[in-house]
Structures are given as structure tokens and as C-alpha cells.
């Protein structure tokens, strides 16, 4: 990804702030709010240094956010069948940390974004079903996400 040192430093700094705030969050809404800090920064940076890779990353993170918010809304309106796994927040923090570490390596970033997409998929109907069925195993300590 071609970005100036200035914007790379801003991205790294934002990740540090976001991860710290996500870790200290008192509830899921607050954690998700801070998670959006990354996509928001990427959107602003594109106004000054556009890159297809930056857009792709922004798009994925924005879609993940929207999918999670949609499920929060569904839960708040009484649909209690599809819930979030107890470790969902911990995984979101873990993957955000991984994304920070691998952000400037295209191949690594894409692999981590895949993990984040799978995580968000577990909070919709079919993804939740597949997670309960054991097809999606991201919450297992012994099994890794298939590449």
C-alpha cells in the first residue's frame, strides 16, 4: 500500500487508540463504536491519498460494522434466537490487534480481513447456525480458521 509516512503513522496511532478503548469498553455498543475509528480514519485518508487497497479495507470494515449493528438492532427488537458468541468481543479485539500488526502487508491484511468477515458472519442467522454446528470454528481454542 502506497501511503506517506505521515498517514502510516496516523493509522498506527489510531489503531493504538482504538484497541486501547475497545479493551476498556464497558459494553458491546461502546466497543463497536471505537472499532469504527479505523474505518473512519481510512475514509478520511482516502481524501488525500487514495488507494484501491485502502478503499477495499475501508469497505470491508464498514460492511462488518453494518452487519454487527444490524444484529444488535435485531436483538434490541426482541429477536433473541441469533445471539453473539460469548467470545465475540474478545475475538474482535484480537483480530483488530492482528490487523494493526499486518496492516501494511497486503497478503497479511487480506487474511486478517477474512477472519473479521467470518467473525461478523457468525452474528447473522446462517453464520450463527454454522458456528453452532461447528462448521465455523473461530471460537475454538484448538482449531484455526481455514485459509
Backbone as CSV, one residue per row, in Angstrom:
resi,resn,N_x,N_y,N_z,CA_x,CA_y,CA_z,C_x,C_y,C_z
1,UNK,0.845,-1.167,0.000,0.000,0.000,0.000,0.895,1.238,0.000
2,UNK,0.677,2.089,-0.966,1.476,3.307,-1.057,0.809,4.411,-0.249
3,UNK,1.446,4.769,0.845,0.996,5.873,1.679,2.219,6.602,2.207
4,UNK,2.058,7.877,2.456,3.156,8.645,3.029,3.423,8.180,4.461
5,UNK,4.607,8.485,4.939,4.962,8.146,6.320,3.997,8.797,7.298
6,UNK,3.554,9.999,6.968,2.614,10.723,7.828,1.321,9.939,8.028
7,UNK,0.746,9.442,6.941,-0.518,8.715,7.056,-0.324,7.324,7.642
8,UNK,0.794,6.698,7.370,1.080,5.416,8.016,1.158,5.599,9.532
9,UNK,1.802,6.663,9.957,1.910,6.941,11.398,0.535,7.219,11.996
10,UNK,-0.310,7.939,11.260,-1.666,8.225,11.752,-2.471,6.926,11.907
11,UNK,-2.320,6.036,10.947,-3.031,4.756,11.015,-2.559,3.952,12.225
12,UNK,-1.270,3.861,12.414,-0.735,3.119,13.558,-1.201,3.732,14.874
13,UNK,-1.187,5.034,14.962,-1.622,5.726,16.176,-3.114,5.485,16.431
14,UNK,-3.893,5.537,15.381,-5.338,5.315,15.527,-5.617,3.891,15.996
15,UNK,-4.909,2.924,15.437,-5.063,1.540,15.891,-4.771,1.438,17.386
16,UNK,-3.691,2.059,17.841,-3.342,2.010,19.261,-4.479,2.557,20.119
17,UNK,-5.008,3.709,19.720,-6.101,4.328,20.473,-7.344,3.438,20.458
18,UNK,-7.716,2.956,19.274,-8.918,2.134,19.118,-8.813,0.859,19.945
19,UNK,-7.695,0.187,19.856,-7.526,-1.072,20.592,-7.589,-0.825,22.095
20,UNK,-6.951,0.230,22.547,-6.995,0.569,23.971,-8.441,0.810,24.413
21,UNK,-9.177,1.599,23.650,-10.554,1.932,24.014,-11.475,0.707,23.904
22,UNK,-11.256,-0.132,22.894,-12.061,-1.345,22.771,-11.846,-2.244,23.986
23,UNK,-10.604,-2.367,24.394,-10.255,-3.216,25.534,-10.886,-2.698,26.824
24,UNK,-10.989,-1.389,26.961,-11.535,-0.770,28.171,-13.053,-0.557,28.110
25,UNK,-13.668,-0.892,26.992,-15.104,-0.658,26.820,-15.914,-1.405,27.866
26,UNK,-16.978,-0.757,28.293,-17.841,-1.332,29.329,-18.985,-2.150,28.744
27,UNK,-19.231,-1.998,27.450,-20.307,-2.765,26.823,-20.032,-2.917,25.329
28,UNK,-20.837,-3.750,24.699,-20.640,-4.058,23.280,-20.835,-2.839,22.386
29,UNK,-21.813,-2.006,22.707,-22.055,-0.808,21.900,-20.832,0.102,21.898
30,UNK,-20.254,0.278,23.064,-19.077,1.130,23.192,-17.896,0.528,22.424
31,UNK,-17.706,-0.790,22.533,-16.620,-1.456,21.828,-16.762,-1.272,20.318
32,UNK,-17.971,-1.442,19.833,-18.211,-1.303,18.399,-18.011,0.142,17.949
33,UNK,-18.404,1.075,18.789,-18.188,2.488,18.476,-16.701,2.765,18.250
34,UNK,-15.860,2.289,19.133,-14.421,2.531,18.984,-13.839,1.772,17.794
35,UNK,-14.371,0.579,17.516,-13.922,-0.193,16.352,-14.075,0.619,15.072
36,UNK,-15.113,1.439,14.985,-15.349,2.232,13.775,-14.291,3.314,13.559
37,UNK,-13.477,3.568,14.556,-12.422,4.574,14.415,-11.468,4.276,13.281
38,UNK,-11.215,2.999,13.035,-10.288,2.611,11.965,-10.892,2.942,10.602
39,UNK,-12.103,2.475,10.361,-12.707,2.718,9.054,-12.918,4.212,8.812
40,UNK,-13.264,4.941,9.853,-13.470,6.381,9.710,-12.172,7.073,9.297
41,UNK,-11.074,6.699,9.932,-9.778,7.282,9.571,-9.403,6.930,8.134
42,UNK,-9.601,5.685,7.753,-9.265,5.277,6.381,-10.067,6.083,5.371
43,UNK,-11.328,6.324,5.659,-12.172,7.115,4.767,-11.626,8.530,4.610
44,UNK,-11.188,9.134,5.717,-10.636,10.495,5.647,-9.309,10.512,4.885
45,UNK,-8.468,9.531,5.113,-7.166,9.485,4.442,-7.345,9.375,2.932
46,UNK,-8.369,8.636,2.503,-8.587,8.485,1.055,-8.821,9.817,0.365
47,UNK,-9.284,10.814,1.091,-9.475,12.142,0.500,-8.152,12.793,0.119
48,UNK,-7.065,12.329,0.719,-5.752,12.935,0.481,-4.792,11.994,-0.247
49,UNK,-4.878,10.712,0.032,-4.012,9.720,-0.612,-4.843,8.486,-0.925
50,UNK,-5.555,8.542,-2.032,-6.421,7.433,-2.422,-5.595,6.212,-2.811
51,UNK,-6.108,5.063,-2.449,-5.513,3.794,-2.854,-6.630,2.762,-2.933
52,UNK,-6.587,1.910,-3.945,-7.587,0.840,-4.060,-7.546,-0.066,-2.827
53,UNK,-6.355,-0.324,-2.317,-6.209,-1.177,-1.136,-6.854,-0.535,0.095
54,UNK,-6.688,0.757,0.214,-7.301,1.480,1.332,-8.821,1.422,1.209
55,UNK,-9.333,1.622,0.006,-10.766,1.553,-0.226,-11.300,0.155,0.084
56,UNK,-10.609,-0.858,-0.375,-11.026,-2.236,-0.125,-11.108,-2.504,1.383
57,UNK,-10.097,-2.095,2.114,-10.064,-2.303,3.565,-11.180,-1.531,4.245
58,UNK,-11.359,-0.279,3.845,-12.448,0.540,4.386,-13.796,-0.135,4.125
59,UNK,-14.005,-0.580,2.895,-15.275,-1.182,2.508,-15.583,-2.410,3.364
60,UNK,-14.601,-3.270,3.548,-14.792,-4.480,4.355,-15.142,-4.100,5.798
61,UNK,-14.371,-3.189,6.389,-14.606,-2.806,7.779,-15.958,-2.119,7.956
62,UNK,-16.349,-1.319,6.979,-17.655,-0.662,7.055,-18.781,-1.693,6.972
63,UNK,-18.643,-2.655,6.091,-19.664,-3.703,5.949,-19.756,-4.549,7.217
64,UNK,-18.613,-4.881,7.790,-18.596,-5.638,9.047,-19.350,-4.862,10.121
65,UNK,-19.050,-3.591,10.242,-19.719,-2.741,11.227,-21.236,-2.759,11.005
66,UNK,-21.670,-2.570,9.779,-23.104,-2.529,9.477,-23.783,-3.853,9.805
67,UNK,-23.121,-4.965,9.515,-23.699,-6.275,9.814,-23.849,-6.493,11.322
68,UNK,-22.851,-6.077,12.078,-22.915,-6.235,13.532,-24.011,-5.335,14.105
69,UNK,-24.070,-4.097,13.647,-25.102,-3.166,14.125,-26.500,-3.691,13.796
70,UNK,-26.636,-4.276,12.630,-27.931,-4.842,12.239,-28.364,-5.912,13.234
71,UNK,-27.425,-6.750,13.652,-27.772,-7.803,14.605,-28.070,-7.227,15.992
72,UNK,-27.329,-6.203,16.406,-27.658,-5.524,17.662,-29.096,-5.020,17.619
73,UNK,-29.460,-4.412,16.495,-30.824,-3.905,16.340,-31.851,-5.014,16.431
74,UNK,-31.564,-6.127,15.811,-32.472,-7.270,15.851,-32.648,-7.779,17.277
75,UNK,-31.543,-7.858,18.017,-31.619,-8.293,19.423,-32.423,-7.300,20.259
76,UNK,-32.196,-6.025,20.009,-32.912,-4.988,20.756,-34.412,-4.959,20.447
77,UNK,-34.782,-5.510,19.291,-36.204,-5.553,18.923,-36.843,-6.897,19.264
78,UNK,-36.148,-7.697,20.055,-36.772,-8.909,20.566,-36.384,-10.212,19.912
79,UNK,-35.634,-10.196,18.828,-35.210,-11.440,18.195,-34.007,-11.987,18.960
80,UNK,-34.271,-12.915,19.861,-33.218,-13.435,20.738,-32.679,-14.795,20.284
81,UNK,-33.083,-15.265,19.107,-32.624,-16.569,18.634,-31.156,-16.502,18.223
82,UNK,-30.820,-15.537,17.401,-29.447,-15.390,16.936,-28.747,-14.416,17.874
83,UNK,-27.787,-14.937,18.614,-27.073,-14.126,19.588,-25.587,-14.070,19.217
84,UNK,-24.876,-13.274,19.938,-23.431,-13.193,19.761,-22.759,-14.229,20.653
85,UNK,-21.749,-14.867,20.143,-20.962,-15.803,20.946,-20.345,-15.033,22.109
86,UNK,-20.194,-15.692,23.242,-19.618,-15.043,24.423,-18.239,-14.451,24.154
87,UNK,-17.491,-15.041,23.241,-16.134,-14.578,22.934,-16.070,-13.627,21.736
88,UNK,-17.232,-13.174,21.253,-17.263,-12.310,20.072,-16.418,-11.051,20.271
89,UNK,-16.625,-10.359,21.372,-15.879,-9.126,21.641,-14.389,-9.368,21.750
90,UNK,-14.008,-10.439,22.438,-12.590,-10.774,22.583,-11.969,-11.074,21.221
91,UNK,-12.712,-11.757,20.371,-12.204,-12.060,19.021,-12.086,-10.784,18.189
92,UNK,-13.052,-9.887,18.333,-12.986,-8.637,17.584,-11.745,-7.840,17.986
93,UNK,-11.460,-7.813,19.263,-10.245,-7.133,19.734,-8.997,-7.855,19.212
94,UNK,-8.980,-9.167,19.318,-7.838,-9.961,18.839,-7.565,-9.697,17.361
95,UNK,-8.608,-9.719,16.558,-8.434,-9.515,15.121,-8.068,-8.071,14.795
96,UNK,-8.545,-7.137,15.582,-8.161,-5.733,15.383,-6.672,-5.566,15.670
97,UNK,-6.180,-6.222,16.699,-4.743,-6.200,17.001,-3.944,-6.828,15.860
98,UNK,-4.423,-7.948,15.351,-3.748,-8.604,14.214,-3.742,-7.690,12.990
99,UNK,-4.863,-7.007,12.772,-4.946,-6.103,11.623,-3.934,-4.973,11.755
100,UNK,-3.770,-4.462,12.946,-2.762,-3.421,13.170,-1.373,-3.943,12.808
101,UNK,-1.063,-5.143,13.278,0.268,-5.716,13.040,0.533,-5.980,11.559
102,UNK,-0.490,-6.399,10.827,-0.291,-6.774,9.429,-0.838,-5.791,8.421
103,UNK,-1.206,-4.612,8.866,-1.937,-3.678,8.016,-1.201,-3.308,6.729
104,UNK,0.086,-3.112,6.788,0.814,-2.615,5.618,1.366,-3.719,4.730
105,UNK,1.018,-4.966,5.039,1.379,-6.108,4.196,0.088,-6.604,3.550
106,UNK,-0.003,-6.467,2.234,-1.253,-6.764,1.533,-1.778,-8.159,1.826
107,UNK,-0.939,-9.157,1.673,-1.385,-10.543,1.866,-1.855,-10.766,3.304
108,UNK,-1.106,-10.288,4.264,-1.469,-10.451,5.672,-2.765,-9.715,5.976
109,UNK,-2.890,-8.482,5.493,-4.095,-7.696,5.734,-5.330,-8.417,5.197
110,UNK,-5.241,-8.964,4.010,-6.388,-9.653,3.417,-6.759,-10.883,4.238
111,UNK,-5.769,-11.631,4.706,-6.055,-12.804,5.544,-6.756,-12.403,6.841
112,UNK,-6.340,-11.312,7.433,-6.968,-10.849,8.676,-8.370,-10.312,8.396
113,UNK,-8.535,-9.603,7.298,-9.874,-9.126,6.934,-10.827,-10.299,6.725
114,UNK,-10.329,-11.410,6.167,-11.165,-12.605,6.026,-11.644,-13.081,7.390
115,UNK,-10.746,-13.086,8.366,-11.123,-13.502,9.721,-12.211,-12.590,10.279
116,UNK,-12.056,-11.297,10.053,-13.027,-10.330,10.561,-14.386,-10.524,9.886
117,UNK,-14.375,-10.816,8.591,-15.626,-11.064,7.868,-16.313,-12.320,8.415
118,UNK,-15.543,-13.381,8.628,-16.123,-14.612,9.175,-16.701,-14.351,10.572
119,UNK,-15.975,-13.599,11.383,-16.467,-13.258,12.719,-17.807,-12.533,12.627
120,UNK,-17.889,-11.543,11.766,-19.154,-10.802,11.647,-20.265,-11.691,11.094
121,UNK,-19.904,-12.652,10.259,-20.902,-13.572,9.694,-21.537,-14.433,10.780
122,UNK,-20.805,-14.701,11.855,-21.355,-15.540,12.926,-22.484,-14.856,13.688
123,UNK,-22.690,-13.574,13.466,-23.776,-12.899,14.192,-25.028,-12.761,13.336
124,UNK,-25.036,-13.338,12.127,-26.296,-13.363,11.377,-26.880,-14.779,11.454
125,UNK,-28.046,-14.970,10.948,-28.749,-16.252,11.082,-27.954,-17.452,10.616
126,UNK,-27.545,-17.467,9.369,-26.847,-18.627,8.840,-25.459,-18.793,9.461
127,UNK,-24.763,-17.689,9.657,-23.442,-17.768,10.268,-23.512,-18.283,11.691
128,UNK,-24.514,-17.846,12.439,-24.715,-18.330,13.811,-24.987,-19.836,13.796
129,UNK,-25.846,-20.252,12.881,-26.182,-21.672,12.723,-24.921,-22.491,12.425
130,UNK,-24.115,-22.008,11.469,-22.894,-22.734,11.106,-21.886,-22.758,12.242
131,UNK,-21.856,-21.705,13.019,-20.974,-21.659,14.182,-21.418,-22.679,15.232
132,UNK,-22.725,-22.724,15.507,-23.251,-23.703,16.457,-23.041,-25.128,15.969
133,UNK,-23.101,-25.304,14.673,-22.936,-26.625,14.067,-21.466,-27.061,14.054
134,UNK,-20.556,-26.117,14.260,-19.135,-26.439,14.274,-18.455,-26.287,12.930
135,UNK,-19.187,-25.796,11.943,-18.598,-25.585,10.619,-17.666,-24.378,10.646
136,UNK,-18.104,-23.326,11.303,-17.255,-22.161,11.525,-16.668,-22.320,12.916
137,UNK,-15.362,-22.445,12.996,-14.713,-22.831,14.247,-13.832,-21.737,14.835
138,UNK,-14.145,-20.493,14.596,-13.251,-19.434,15.070,-13.244,-19.261,16.580
139,UNK,-14.232,-19.809,17.255,-14.282,-19.665,18.703,-13.623,-20.835,19.425
140,UNK,-13.084,-21.767,18.669,-12.397,-22.914,19.255,-10.944,-22.553,19.542
141,UNK,-10.467,-22.930,20.698,-9.059,-22.687,21.046,-8.109,-23.649,20.355
142,UNK,-8.647,-24.773,19.879,-7.780,-25.789,19.312,-7.771,-25.793,17.797
143,UNK,-8.736,-25.175,17.178,-8.810,-25.181,15.731,-8.658,-23.794,15.193
144,UNK,-8.033,-23.668,14.041,-7.765,-22.359,13.427,-8.698,-22.142,12.256
145,UNK,-8.889,-20.869,11.925,-9.685,-20.508,10.771,-9.037,-21.058,9.514
146,UNK,-9.825,-21.686,8.684,-9.302,-22.268,7.449,-8.896,-21.163,6.498
147,UNK,-7.737,-21.342,5.857,-7.263,-20.322,4.903,-7.705,-20.640,3.514
